Amino acid sequence: MKIKRIAALIMTLTTAFSVAGQTDRSPTITNWGTMSCGARLSIALSNNIIPQGTNIVLTCLIKNDSTNLVSAPMWAPMGFYAILTNNFGTLHELIPNPEKFLGGSSIASSIMPGQTNSYKVLLNFKQDIKPGNYELVVSRTILVEHKSYKLVSNALKINVER
């Protein structure tokens, strides 16, 4: 019984803190990834030319077009993956620091039906990523009615420079 009450309290507090980052309207210039369980993920950068070895801020949006509450865990081990690929099949996983999420809750974020949640993630383009043209895609785990689903974002064209 105590565990259920604590879980309910955490969900209530999480919802209360994460609603501030939500809006009823989507940004006008947004490309969305594939829909999964009524939700979609979009990513954007302020600059698609990235100097090798630097940190970038990735803006992420999750839109809930379903009639269900969507929960989106906000730290890397809970299902956030940023994958960088090139034409030669080289893969780089860009791992965000869980303490460097620049918005949302550190536990989870609840997205009400019809709303969009935005947050920013700090990613490091390590020195071992060779200069060239790449594509960046993000995968996120969401929870809908106690089941997990994977969202895949739109793809961003990136140029890594020395």
MARSE-455244 format. One record per residue: residue number from 1; residue in three letters; x, y, z of N, C-alpha, C in turn. Coordinates in steps of 0.05 Angstrom, whole numbers. Last residue first. Example, Ala and Ser with C-alpha at 12.3 -4.5 7.8 and 13.67 -1.06 7.14 Angstrom:
BEGIN
<zafi->2 | rogu->SER | n_x->257 | n_y->-45 | n_z->142 | ca_x->273 | ca_y->-21 | ca_z->143 | c_x->258 | c_y->1 | c_z->157>
<zafi->1 | rogu->ALA | n_x->264 | n_y->-114 | n_z->156 | ca_x->246 | ca_y->-90 | ca_z->156 | c_x->264 | c_y->-66 | c_z->156>
END
This chain:
BEGIN
<zafi->162 | rogu->ARG | n_x->732 | n_y->394 | n_z->-774 | ca_x->756 | ca_y->396 | ca_z->-756 | c_x->756 | c_y->421 | c_z->-740>
<zafi->161 | rogu->GLU | n_x->661 | n_y->381 | n_z->-775 | ca_x->685 | ca_y->393 | ca_z->-785 | c_x->708 | c_y->392 | c_z->-764>
<zafi->160 | rogu->VAL | n_x->604 | n_y->347 | n_z->-795 | ca_x->624 | ca_y->349 | ca_z->-774 | c_x->650 | c_y->359 | c_z->-787>
<zafi->159 | rogu->ASN | n_x->540 | n_y->362 | n_z->-811 | ca_x->567 | ca_y->362 | ca_z->-823 | c_x->587 | c_y->367 | c_z->-799>
<zafi->158 | rogu->ILE | n_x->478 | n_y->328 | n_z->-815 | ca_x->499 | ca_y->341 | ca_z->-798 | c_x->525 | c_y->341 | c_z->-814>
<zafi->157 | rogu->LYS | n_x->409 | n_y->324 | n_z->-822 | ca_x->435 | ca_y->323 | ca_z->-836 | c_x->455 | c_y->340 | c_z->-821>
<zafi->156 | rogu->LEU | n_x->366 | n_y->287 | n_z->-781 | ca_x->379 | ca_y->313 | ca_z->-786 | c_x->405 | c_y->308 | c_z->-801>
<zafi->155 | rogu->ALA | n_x->304 | n_y->253 | n_z->-783 | ca_x->333 | ca_y->252 | ca_z->-787 | c_x->343 | c_y->280 | c_z->-793>
<zafi->154 | rogu->ASN | n_x->254 | n_y->248 | n_z->-731 | ca_x->263 | ca_y->256 | ca_z->-758 | c_x->293 | c_y->254 | c_z->-759>
<zafi->153 | rogu->SER | n_x->257 | n_y->193 | n_z->-683 | ca_x->255 | ca_y->221 | ca_z->-692 | c_x->258 | c_y->224 | c_z->-722>
<zafi->152 | rogu->VAL | n_x->218 | n_y->143 | n_z->-657 | ca_x->242 | ca_y->149 | ca_z->-673 | c_x->237 | c_y->176 | c_z->-686>
<zafi->151 | rogu->LEU | n_x->196 | n_y->114 | n_z->-596 | ca_x->193 | ca_y->135 | ca_z->-616 | c_x->219 | c_y->138 | c_z->-631>
<zafi->150 | rogu->LYS | n_x->172 | n_y->53 | n_z->-572 | ca_x->196 | ca_y->68 | ca_z->-580 | c_x->188 | c_y->89 | c_z->-601>
<zafi->149 | rogu->TYR | n_x->137 | n_y->38 | n_z->-511 | ca_x->138 | ca_y->40 | ca_z->-540 | c_x->163 | c_y->57 | c_z->-547>
<zafi->148 | rogu->SER | n_x->113 | n_y->-1 | n_z->-456 | ca_x->133 | ca_y->16 | ca_z->-468 | c_x->132 | c_y->14 | c_z->-499>
<zafi->147 | rogu->LYS | n_x->55 | n_y->5 | n_z->-416 | ca_x->69 | ca_y->-9 | ca_z->-437 | c_x->90 | c_y->10 | c_z->-449>
<zafi->146 | rogu->HIS | n_x->22 | n_y->35 | n_z->-382 | ca_x->41 | ca_y->16 | ca_z->-370 | c_x->55 | c_y->-2 | c_z->-391>
<zafi->145 | rogu->GLU | n_x->-3 | n_y->72 | n_z->-418 | ca_x->-18 | ca_y->52 | ca_z->-404 | c_x->0 | c_y->28 | c_z->-395>
<zafi->144 | rogu->VAL | n_x->57 | n_y->84 | n_z->-446 | ca_x->29 | ca_y->90 | ca_z->-450 | c_x->14 | c_y->66 | c_z->-438>
<zafi->143 | rogu->LEU | n_x->121 | n_y->111 | n_z->-446 | ca_x->103 | ca_y->93 | ca_z->-433 | c_x->74 | c_y->102 | c_z->-437>
<zafi->142 | rogu->ILE | n_x->176 | n_y->113 | n_z->-492 | ca_x->154 | ca_y->126 | ca_z->-478 | c_x->137 | c_y->104 | c_z->-465>
<zafi->141 | rogu->THR | n_x->243 | n_y->121 | n_z->-510 | ca_x->223 | ca_y->103 | ca_z->-499 | c_x->202 | c_y->120 | c_z->-486>
<zafi->140 | rogu->ARG | n_x->271 | n_y->146 | n_z->-570 | ca_x->262 | ca_y->151 | ca_z->-543 | c_x->242 | c_y->130 | c_z->-535>
<zafi->139 | rogu->SER | n_x->324 | n_y->160 | n_z->-614 | ca_x->303 | ca_y->141 | ca_z->-607 | c_x->297 | c_y->146 | c_z->-577>
<zafi->138 | rogu->VAL | n_x->346 | n_y->204 | n_z->-665 | ca_x->342 | ca_y->198 | ca_z->-637 | c_x->320 | c_y->178 | c_z->-633>
<zafi->137 | rogu->VAL | n_x->396 | n_y->213 | n_z->-714 | ca_x->369 | ca_y->204 | ca_z->-708 | c_x->368 | c_y->198 | c_z->-678>
<zafi->136 | rogu->LEU | n_x->435 | n_y->246 | n_z->-761 | ca_x->429 | ca_y->243 | ca_z->-733 | c_x->400 | c_y->235 | c_z->-729>
<zafi->135 | rogu->GLU | n_x->482 | n_y->233 | n_z->-810 | ca_x->454 | ca_y->236 | ca_z->-805 | c_x->450 | c_y->230 | c_z->-775>
<zafi->134 | rogu->TYR | n_x->539 | n_y->268 | n_z->-839 | ca_x->526 | ca_y->248 | ca_z->-822 | c_x->496 | c_y->253 | c_z->-821>
<zafi->133 | rogu->ASN | n_x->599 | n_y->282 | n_z->-872 | ca_x->570 | ca_y->285 | ca_z->-871 | c_x->558 | c_y->261 | c_z->-857>
<zafi->132 | rogu->GLY | n_x->660 | n_y->298 | n_z->-835 | ca_x->645 | ca_y->288 | ca_z->-857 | c_x->615 | c_y->293 | c_z->-854>
<zafi->131 | rogu->PRO | n_x->713 | n_y->280 | n_z->-789 | ca_x->698 | ca_y->300 | ca_z->-805 | c_x->684 | c_y->287 | c_z->-828>
<zafi->130 | rogu->LYS | n_x->702 | n_y->227 | n_z->-742 | ca_x->717 | ca_y->239 | ca_z->-764 | c_x->700 | c_y->260 | c_z->-779>
<zafi->129 | rogu->ILE | n_x->702 | n_y->224 | n_z->-676 | ca_x->683 | ca_y->225 | ca_z->-698 | c_x->697 | c_y->241 | c_z->-720>
<zafi->128 | rogu->ASP | n_x->738 | n_y->229 | n_z->-635 | ca_x->742 | ca_y->206 | ca_z->-653 | c_x->721 | c_y->205 | c_z->-676>
<zafi->127 | rogu->GLN | n_x->723 | n_y->273 | n_z->-605 | ca_x->745 | ca_y->277 | ca_z->-624 | c_x->747 | c_y->253 | c_z->-644>
<zafi->126 | rogu->LYS | n_x->650 | n_y->274 | n_z->-600 | ca_x->677 | ca_y->267 | ca_z->-591 | c_x->697 | c_y->271 | c_z->-614>
<zafi->125 | rogu->PHE | n_x->602 | n_y->314 | n_z->-588 | ca_x->613 | ca_y->303 | ca_z->-613 | c_x->643 | c_y->298 | c_z->-608>
<zafi->124 | rogu->ASN | n_x->557 | n_y->306 | n_z->-537 | ca_x->585 | ca_y->311 | ca_z->-543 | c_x->592 | c_y->297 | c_z->-569>
<zafi->123 | rogu->LEU | n_x->495 | n_y->340 | n_z->-520 | ca_x->509 | ca_y->317 | ca_z->-532 | c_x->538 | c_y->325 | c_z->-539>
<zafi->122 | rogu->LEU | n_x->445 | n_y->358 | n_z->-478 | ca_x->472 | ca_y->365 | ca_z->-485 | c_x->486 | c_y->339 | c_z->-495>
<zafi->121 | rogu->VAL | n_x->378 | n_y->371 | n_z->-495 | ca_x->398 | ca_y->351 | ca_z->-486 | c_x->425 | c_y->360 | c_z->-495>
<zafi->120 | rogu->LYS | n_x->315 | n_y->399 | n_z->-476 | ca_x->341 | ca_y->401 | ca_z->-490 | c_x->361 | c_y->382 | c_z->-478>
<zafi->119 | rogu->TYR | n_x->245 | n_y->393 | n_z->-490 | ca_x->268 | ca_y->393 | ca_z->-472 | c_x->293 | c_y->394 | c_z->-489>
<zafi->118 | rogu->SER | n_x->174 | n_y->397 | n_z->-493 | ca_x->200 | ca_y->403 | ca_z->-504 | c_x->221 | c_y->401 | c_z->-483>
<zafi->117 | rogu->ASN | n_x->113 | n_y->367 | n_z->-509 | ca_x->133 | ca_y->372 | ca_z->-488 | c_x->160 | c_y->377 | c_z->-502>
<zafi->116 | rogu->THR | n_x->47 | n_y->382 | n_z->-528 | ca_x->75 | ca_y->377 | ca_z->-537 | c_x->93 | c_y->384 | c_z->-514>
<zafi->115 | rogu->GLN | n_x->-20 | n_y->353 | n_z->-525 | ca_x->1 | ca_y->372 | ca_z->-518 | c_x->29 | c_y->363 | c_z->-528>
<zafi->114 | rogu->GLY | n_x->-60 | n_y->316 | n_z->-534 | ca_x->-61 | ca_y->340 | ca_z->-549 | c_x->-38 | c_y->360 | c_z->-543>
<zafi->113 | rogu->PRO | n_x->-57 | n_y->289 | n_z->-468 | ca_x->-68 | ca_y->287 | ca_z->-495 | c_x->-69 | c_y->314 | c_z->-509>
<zafi->112 | rogu->MET | n_x->4 | n_y->307 | n_z->-432 | ca_x->-25 | ca_y->304 | ca_z->-434 | c_x->-34 | c_y->301 | c_z->-463>
<zafi->111 | rogu->ILE | n_x->59 | n_y->275 | n_z->-412 | ca_x->49 | ca_y->293 | ca_z->-433 | c_x->19 | c_y->287 | c_z->-437>
<zafi->110 | rogu->SER | n_x->104 | n_y->274 | n_z->-359 | ca_x->78 | ca_y->265 | ca_z->-368 | c_x->67 | c_y->286 | c_z->-388>
<zafi->109 | rogu->SER | n_x->169 | n_y->252 | n_z->-350 | ca_x->152 | ca_y->274 | ca_z->-358 | c_x->126 | c_y->263 | c_z->-369>
<zafi->108 | rogu->ALA | n_x->212 | n_y->232 | n_z->-297 | ca_x->195 | ca_y->226 | ca_z->-320 | c_x->179 | c_y->251 | c_z->-326>
<zafi->107 | rogu->ILE | n_x->260 | n_y->250 | n_z->-269 | ca_x->248 | ca_y->224 | ca_z->-265 | c_x->232 | c_y->217 | c_z->-290>
<zafi->106 | rogu->SER | n_x->276 | n_y->301 | n_z->-280 | ca_x->297 | ca_y->280 | ca_z->-280 | c_x->285 | c_y->253 | c_z->-277>
<zafi->105 | rogu->SER | n_x->234 | n_y->338 | n_z->-325 | ca_x->240 | ca_y->326 | ca_z->-299 | c_x->262 | c_y->306 | c_z->-301>
<zafi->104 | rogu->GLY | n_x->250 | n_y->393 | n_z->-369 | ca_x->235 | ca_y->370 | ca_z->-361 | c_x->244 | c_y->360 | c_z->-333>
<zafi->103 | rogu->GLY | n_x->316 | n_y->412 | n_z->-387 | ca_x->288 | ca_y->417 | ca_z->-386 | c_x->273 | c_y->392 | c_z->-379>
<zafi->102 | rogu->LEU | n_x->367 | n_y->394 | n_z->-403 | ca_x->362 | ca_y->422 | ca_z->-398 | c_x->333 | c_y->429 | c_z->-398>
<zafi->101 | rogu->PHE | n_x->406 | n_y->344 | n_z->-379 | ca_x->381 | ca_y->349 | ca_z->-392 | c_x->373 | c_y->377 | c_z->-384>
<zafi->100 | rogu->LYS | n_x->452 | n_y->331 | n_z->-352 | ca_x->453 | ca_y->353 | ca_z->-370 | c_x->428 | c_y->357 | c_z->-387>
<zafi->99 | rogu->GLU | n_x->452 | n_y->286 | n_z->-323 | ca_x->450 | ca_y->310 | ca_z->-307 | c_x->449 | c_y->335 | c_z->-325>
<zafi->98 | rogu->PRO | n_x->460 | n_y->246 | n_z->-361 | ca_x->434 | ca_y->249 | ca_z->-349 | c_x->430 | c_y->274 | c_z->-333>
<zafi->97 | rogu->ASN | n_x->494 | n_y->263 | n_z->-418 | ca_x->498 | ca_y->261 | ca_z->-389 | c_x->470 | c_y->265 | c_z->-377>
<zafi->96 | rogu->PRO | n_x->483 | n_y->224 | n_z->-478 | ca_x->480 | ca_y->249 | ca_z->-461 | c_x->485 | c_y->243 | c_z->-432>
<zafi->95 | rogu->ILE | n_x->522 | n_y->196 | n_z->-526 | ca_x->509 | ca_y->190 | ca_z->-500 | c_x->507 | c_y->216 | c_z->-484>
<zafi->94 | rogu->LEU | n_x->516 | n_y->178 | n_z->-589 | ca_x->522 | ca_y->202 | ca_z->-573 | c_x->507 | c_y->200 | c_z->-547>
<zafi->93 | rogu->GLU | n_x->545 | n_y->127 | n_z->-623 | ca_x->523 | ca_y->133 | ca_z->-604 | c_x->532 | c_y->157 | c_z->-588>
<zafi->92 | rogu->HIS | n_x->559 | n_y->121 | n_z->-690 | ca_x->568 | ca_y->133 | ca_z->-665 | c_x->544 | c_y->137 | c_z->-648>
<zafi->91 | rogu->LEU | n_x->575 | n_y->80 | n_z->-746 | ca_x->556 | ca_y->88 | ca_z->-725 | c_x->570 | c_y->100 | c_z->-701>
<zafi->90 | rogu->THR | n_x->586 | n_y->77 | n_z->-815 | ca_x->598 | ca_y->82 | ca_z->-789 | c_x->576 | c_y->92 | c_z->-769>
<zafi->89 | rogu->GLY | n_x->567 | n_y->71 | n_z->-866 | ca_x->557 | ca_y->53 | ca_z->-846 | c_x->569 | c_y->57 | c_z->-818>
<zafi->88 | rogu->PHE | n_x->582 | n_y->108 | n_z->-902 | ca_x->598 | ca_y->84 | ca_z->-901 | c_x->589 | c_y->64 | c_z->-880>
<zafi->87 | rogu->ASN | n_x->550 | n_y->153 | n_z->-894 | ca_x->545 | ca_y->136 | ca_z->-918 | c_x->560 | c_y->110 | c_z->-918>
<zafi->86 | rogu->ASN | n_x->540 | n_y->152 | n_z->-821 | ca_x->548 | ca_y->164 | ca_z->-847 | c_x->543 | c_y->145 | c_z->-870>
<zafi->85 | rogu->THR | n_x->503 | n_y->169 | n_z->-761 | ca_x->513 | ca_y->150 | ca_z->-781 | c_x->522 | c_y->166 | c_z->-806>
<zafi->84 | rogu->LEU | n_x->489 | n_y->173 | n_z->-693 | ca_x->501 | ca_y->187 | ca_z->-715 | c_x->512 | c_y->167 | c_z->-735>
<zafi->83 | rogu->ILE | n_x->437 | n_y->170 | n_z->-647 | ca_x->455 | ca_y->154 | ca_z->-665 | c_x->463 | c_y->172 | c_z->-688>
<zafi->82 | rogu->ALA | n_x->417 | n_y->172 | n_z->-582 | ca_x->423 | ca_y->190 | ca_z->-605 | c_x->444 | c_y->176 | c_z->-622>
<zafi->81 | rogu->TYR | n_x->368 | n_y->148 | n_z->-540 | ca_x->391 | ca_y->141 | ca_z->-556 | c_x->394 | c_y->161 | c_z->-579>
<zafi->80 | rogu->PHE | n_x->338 | n_y->136 | n_z->-480 | ca_x->345 | ca_y->158 | ca_z->-498 | c_x->370 | c_y->150 | c_z->-513>
<zafi->79 | rogu->GLY | n_x->322 | n_y->100 | n_z->-437 | ca_x->314 | ca_y->97 | ca_z->-465 | c_x->317 | c_y->121 | c_z->-483>
<zafi->78 | rogu->MET | n_x->340 | n_y->105 | n_z->-386 | ca_x->312 | ca_y->99 | ca_z->-389 | c_x->303 | c_y->99 | c_z->-419>
<zafi->77 | rogu->PRO | n_x->392 | n_y->123 | n_z->-386 | ca_x->387 | ca_y->95 | ca_z->-383 | c_x->358 | c_y->86 | c_z->-386>
<zafi->76 | rogu->ALA | n_x->381 | n_y->182 | n_z->-394 | ca_x->392 | ca_y->164 | ca_z->-415 | c_x->387 | c_y->134 | c_z->-409>
<zafi->75 | rogu->TRP | n_x->318 | n_y->209 | n_z->-372 | ca_x->347 | ca_y->206 | ca_z->-369 | c_x->356 | c_y->182 | c_z->-386>
<zafi->74 | rogu->MET | n_x->262 | n_y->217 | n_z->-372 | ca_x->280 | ca_y->239 | ca_z->-380 | c_x->310 | c_y->234 | c_z->-375>
<zafi->73 | rogu->PRO | n_x->207 | n_y->180 | n_z->-398 | ca_x->230 | ca_y->181 | ca_z->-379 | c_x->250 | c_y->201 | c_z->-389>
<zafi->72 | rogu->ALA | n_x->146 | n_y->201 | n_z->-411 | ca_x->171 | ca_y->199 | ca_z->-425 | c_x->194 | c_y->202 | c_z->-405>
<zafi->71 | rogu->SER | n_x->79 | n_y->180 | n_z->-417 | ca_x->101 | ca_y->186 | ca_z->-399 | c_x->127 | c_y->182 | c_z->-414>
<zafi->70 | rogu->VAL | n_x->17 | n_y->203 | n_z->-439 | ca_x->43 | ca_y->192 | ca_z->-447 | c_x->64 | c_y->200 | c_z->-427>
<zafi->69 | rogu->LEU | n_x->-51 | n_y->190 | n_z->-433 | ca_x->-28 | ca_y->203 | ca_z->-421 | c_x->-3 | c_y->189 | c_z->-430>
<zafi->68 | rogu->ASN | n_x->-90 | n_y->186 | n_z->-494 | ca_x->-79 | ca_y->175 | ca_z->-470 | c_x->-57 | c_y->193 | c_z->-459>
<zafi->67 | rogu->THR | n_x->-106 | n_y->199 | n_z->-543 | ca_x->-124 | ca_y->207 | ca_z->-522 | c_x->-114 | c_y->197 | c_z->-495>
<zafi->66 | rogu->SER | n_x->-50 | n_y->226 | n_z->-582 | ca_x->-69 | ca_y->205 | ca_z->-573 | c_x->-89 | c_y->216 | c_z->-553>
<zafi->65 | rogu->ASP | n_x->-11 | n_y->260 | n_z->-595 | ca_x->-36 | ca_y->263 | ca_z->-611 | c_x->-56 | c_y->242 | c_z->-602>
<zafi->64 | rogu->ASN | n_x->39 | n_y->290 | n_z->-565 | ca_x->19 | ca_y->269 | ca_z->-558 | c_x->-7 | c_y->275 | c_z->-573>
<zafi->63 | rogu->LYS | n_x->105 | n_y->301 | n_z->-584 | ca_x->77 | ca_y->309 | ca_z->-587 | c_x->59 | c_y->286 | c_z->-582>
<zafi->62 | rogu->ILE | n_x->165 | n_y->321 | n_z->-560 | ca_x->148 | ca_y->298 | ca_z->-562 | c_x->119 | c_y->308 | c_z->-563>
<zafi->61 | rogu->LEU | n_x->226 | n_y->349 | n_z->-582 | ca_x->197 | ca_y->353 | ca_z->-578 | c_x->183 | c_y->327 | c_z->-579>
<zafi->60 | rogu->CYS | n_x->291 | n_y->373 | n_z->-568 | ca_x->273 | ca_y->350 | ca_z->-573 | c_x->244 | c_y->358 | c_z->-566>
<zafi->59 | rogu->THR | n_x->351 | n_y->402 | n_z->-587 | ca_x->323 | ca_y->407 | ca_z->-578 | c_x->306 | c_y->383 | c_z->-587>
<zafi->58 | rogu->LEU | n_x->416 | n_y->395 | n_z->-566 | ca_x->396 | ca_y->383 | ca_z->-584 | c_x->368 | c_y->389 | c_z->-572>
<zafi->57 | rogu->VAL | n_x->474 | n_y->429 | n_z->-565 | ca_x->448 | ca_y->427 | ca_z->-551 | c_x->428 | c_y->418 | c_z->-572>
<zafi->56 | rogu->ILE | n_x->540 | n_y->400 | n_z->-565 | ca_x->518 | ca_y->413 | ca_z->-578 | c_x->492 | c_y->410 | c_z->-561>
<zafi->55 | rogu->ASN | n_x->610 | n_y->403 | n_z->-554 | ca_x->583 | ca_y->397 | ca_z->-544 | c_x->563 | c_y->412 | c_z->-560>
<zafi->54 | rogu->THR | n_x->663 | n_y->380 | n_z->-597 | ca_x->648 | ca_y->400 | ca_z->-583 | c_x->622 | c_y->389 | c_z->-572>
<zafi->53 | rogu->GLY | n_x->694 | n_y->348 | n_z->-631 | ca_x->701 | ca_y->350 | ca_z->-603 | c_x->685 | c_y->370 | c_z->-587>
<zafi->52 | rogu->GLN | n_x->687 | n_y->384 | n_z->-692 | ca_x->695 | ca_y->359 | ca_z->-679 | c_x->703 | c_y->365 | c_z->-650>
<zafi->51 | rogu->PRO | n_x->633 | n_y->430 | n_z->-700 | ca_x->662 | ca_y->425 | ca_z->-698 | c_x->668 | c_y->400 | c_z->-682>
<zafi->50 | rogu->ILE | n_x->579 | n_y->422 | n_z->-743 | ca_x->588 | ca_y->416 | ca_z->-715 | c_x->619 | c_y->413 | c_z->-716>
<zafi->49 | rogu->ILE | n_x->526 | n_y->449 | n_z->-773 | ca_x->555 | ca_y->446 | ca_z->-777 | c_x->568 | c_y->445 | c_z->-749>
<zafi->48 | rogu->ASN | n_x->475 | n_y->460 | n_z->-761 | ca_x->480 | ca_y->433 | ca_z->-770 | c_x->509 | c_y->429 | c_z->-777>
<zafi->47 | rogu->ASN | n_x->448 | n_y->496 | n_z->-708 | ca_x->468 | ca_y->496 | ca_z->-728 | c_x->475 | c_y->467 | c_z->-736>
<zafi->46 | rogu->SER | n_x->407 | n_y->485 | n_z->-674 | ca_x->409 | ca_y->512 | ca_z->-683 | c_x->429 | c_y->515 | c_z->-706>
<zafi->45 | rogu->LEU | n_x->369 | n_y->425 | n_z->-687 | ca_x->394 | ca_y->438 | ca_z->-678 | c_x->393 | c_y->467 | c_z->-688>
<zafi->44 | rogu->ALA | n_x->317 | n_y->380 | n_z->-667 | ca_x->327 | ca_y->403 | ca_z->-682 | c_x->353 | c_y->413 | c_z->-670>
<zafi->43 | rogu->ILE | n_x->269 | n_y->326 | n_z->-671 | ca_x->294 | ca_y->338 | ca_z->-661 | c_x->302 | c_y->361 | c_z->-679>
<zafi->42 | rogu->SER | n_x->208 | n_y->296 | n_z->-650 | ca_x->222 | ca_y->314 | ca_z->-669 | c_x->247 | c_y->324 | c_z->-655>
<zafi->41 | rogu->LEU | n_x->162 | n_y->243 | n_z->-645 | ca_x->186 | ca_y->256 | ca_z->-635 | c_x->199 | c_y->272 | c_z->-657>
<zafi->40 | rogu->ARG | n_x->94 | n_y->227 | n_z->-627 | ca_x->115 | ca_y->232 | ca_z->-647 | c_x->138 | c_y->247 | c_z->-634>
<zafi->39 | rogu->ALA | n_x->40 | n_y->182 | n_z->-610 | ca_x->60 | ca_y->202 | ca_z->-603 | c_x->81 | c_y->204 | c_z->-625>
<zafi->38 | rogu->GLY | n_x->6 | n_y->139 | n_z->-620 | ca_x->-6 | ca_y->166 | ca_z->-619 | c_x->14 | c_y->188 | c_z->-612>
<zafi->37 | rogu->CYS | n_x->39 | n_y->95 | n_z->-623 | ca_x->19 | ca_y->97 | ca_z->-601 | c_x->8 | c_y->125 | c_z->-598>
<zafi->36 | rogu->SER | n_x->81 | n_y->131 | n_z->-662 | ca_x->79 | ca_y->106 | ca_z->-647 | c_x->60 | c_y->110 | c_z->-624>
<zafi->35 | rogu->MET | n_x->99 | n_y->161 | n_z->-723 | ca_x->81 | ca_y->160 | ca_z->-700 | c_x->81 | c_y->132 | c_z->-688>
<zafi->34 | rogu->THR | n_x->166 | n_y->181 | n_z->-742 | ca_x->143 | ca_y->163 | ca_z->-745 | c_x->126 | c_y->162 | c_z->-720>
<zafi->33 | rogu->GLY | n_x->182 | n_y->250 | n_z->-731 | ca_x->189 | ca_y->223 | ca_z->-737 | c_x->163 | c_y->207 | c_z->-740>
<zafi->32 | rogu->TRP | n_x->171 | n_y->314 | n_z->-762 | ca_x->166 | ca_y->294 | ca_z->-741 | c_x->175 | c_y->267 | c_z->-751>
<zafi->31 | rogu->ASN | n_x->196 | n_y->379 | n_z->-766 | ca_x->193 | ca_y->353 | ca_z->-780 | c_x->191 | c_y->332 | c_z->-758>
<zafi->30 | rogu->THR | n_x->172 | n_y->443 | n_z->-759 | ca_x->180 | ca_y->419 | ca_z->-745 | c_x->176 | c_y->395 | c_z->-763>
<zafi->29 | rogu->ILE | n_x->155 | n_y->503 | n_z->-754 | ca_x->175 | ca_y->490 | ca_z->-772 | c_x->186 | c_y->465 | c_z->-757>
<zafi->28 | rogu->THR | n_x->120 | n_y->517 | n_z->-713 | ca_x->110 | ca_y->517 | ca_z->-741 | c_x->129 | c_y->502 | c_z->-760>
<zafi->27 | rogu->PRO | n_x->112 | n_y->477 | n_z->-654 | ca_x->127 | ca_y->497 | ca_z->-670 | c_x->119 | c_y->495 | c_z->-699>
<zafi->26 | rogu->SER | n_x->44 | n_y->465 | n_z->-632 | ca_x->70 | ca_y->455 | ca_z->-641 | c_x->85 | c_y->478 | c_z->-655>
<zafi->25 | rogu->ARG | n_x->7 | n_y->483 | n_z->-575 | ca_x->12 | ca_y->486 | ca_z->-604 | c_x->41 | c_y->477 | c_z->-610>
<zafi->24 | rogu->ASP | n_x->3 | n_y->475 | n_z->-522 | ca_x->-18 | ca_y->464 | ca_z->-538 | c_x->-13 | c_y->467 | c_z->-568>
<zafi->23 | rogu->THR | n_x->61 | n_y->456 | n_z->-486 | ca_x->45 | ca_y->476 | ca_z->-500 | c_x->24 | c_y->462 | c_z->-517>
<zafi->22 | rogu->GLN | n_x->102 | n_y->446 | n_z->-428 | ca_x->84 | ca_y->437 | ca_z->-449 | c_x->69 | c_y->460 | c_z->-461>
<zafi->21 | rogu->GLY | n_x->132 | n_y->457 | n_z->-384 | ca_x->146 | ca_y->456 | ca_z->-410 | c_x->128 | c_y->448 | c_z->-433>
<zafi->20 | rogu->ALA | n_x->95 | n_y->453 | n_z->-342 | ca_x->106 | ca_y->480 | ca_z->-349 | c_x->120 | c_y->480 | c_z->-376>
<zafi->19 | rogu->VAL | n_x->88 | n_y->400 | n_z->-334 | ca_x->68 | ca_y->414 | ca_z->-349 | c_x->78 | c_y->441 | c_z->-358>
<zafi->18 | rogu->SER | n_x->125 | n_y->380 | n_z->-298 | ca_x->131 | ca_y->378 | ca_z->-327 | c_x->111 | c_y->393 | c_z->-344>
<zafi->17 | rogu->PHE | n_x->106 | n_y->386 | n_z->-246 | ca_x->130 | ca_y->400 | ca_z->-254 | c_x->135 | c_y->400 | c_z->-284>
<zafi->16 | rogu->ALA | n_x->59 | n_y->354 | n_z->-247 | ca_x->57 | ca_y->383 | ca_z->-239 | c_x->82 | c_y->398 | c_z->-249>
<zafi->15 | rogu->THR | n_x->79 | n_y->304 | n_z->-259 | ca_x->60 | ca_y->317 | ca_z->-278 | c_x->59 | c_y->347 | c_z->-272>
<zafi->14 | rogu->THR | n_x->110 | n_y->295 | n_z->-214 | ca_x->123 | ca_y->296 | ca_z->-240 | c_x->105 | c_y->310 | c_z->-260>
<zafi->13 | rogu->LEU | n_x->70 | n_y->294 | n_z->-174 | ca_x->91 | ca_y->315 | ca_z->-173 | c_x->104 | c_y->318 | c_z->-201>
<zafi->12 | rogu->THR | n_x->42 | n_y->248 | n_z->-191 | ca_x->28 | ca_y->274 | ca_z->-188 | c_x->48 | c_y->297 | c_z->-189>
<zafi->11 | rogu->MET | n_x->82 | n_y->209 | n_z->-189 | ca_x->69 | ca_y->215 | ca_z->-215 | c_x->55 | c_y->242 | c_z->-214>
<zafi->10 | rogu->ILE | n_x->92 | n_y->210 | n_z->-134 | ca_x->114 | ca_y->217 | ca_z->-153 | c_x->101 | c_y->224 | c_z->-180>
<zafi->9 | rogu->LEU | n_x->43 | n_y->193 | n_z->-114 | ca_x->53 | ca_y->219 | ca_z->-107 | c_x->74 | c_y->228 | c_z->-127>
<zafi->8 | rogu->ALA | n_x->41 | n_y->141 | n_z->-134 | ca_x->20 | ca_y->160 | ca_z->-142 | c_x->29 | c_y->189 | c_z->-136>
<zafi->7 | rogu->ALA | n_x->85 | n_y->119 | n_z->-106 | ca_x->85 | ca_y->120 | ca_z->-136 | c_x->65 | c_y->140 | c_z->-146>
<zafi->6 | rogu->ILE | n_x->65 | n_y->123 | n_z->-54 | ca_x->90 | ca_y->138 | ca_z->-61 | c_x->91 | c_y->140 | c_z->-92>
<zafi->5 | rogu->ARG | n_x->21 | n_y->88 | n_z->-57 | ca_x->17 | ca_y->117 | ca_z->-50 | c_x->41 | c_y->134 | c_z->-59>
<zafi->4 | rogu->LYS | n_x->47 | n_y->40 | n_z->-69 | ca_x->28 | ca_y->51 | ca_z->-88 | c_x->23 | c_y->81 | c_z->-82>
<zafi->3 | rogu->ILE | n_x->77 | n_y->33 | n_z->-22 | ca_x->91 | ca_y->36 | ca_z->-48 | c_x->72 | c_y->49 | c_z->-68>
<zafi->2 | rogu->LYS | n_x->38 | n_y->26 | n_z->17 | ca_x->55 | ca_y->50 | ca_z->18 | c_x->69 | c_y->55 | c_z->-9>
<zafi->1 | rogu->MET | n_x->16 | n_y->-24 | n_z->0 | ca_x->0 | ca_y->0 | ca_z->0 | c_x->17 | c_y->25 | c_z->0>
END
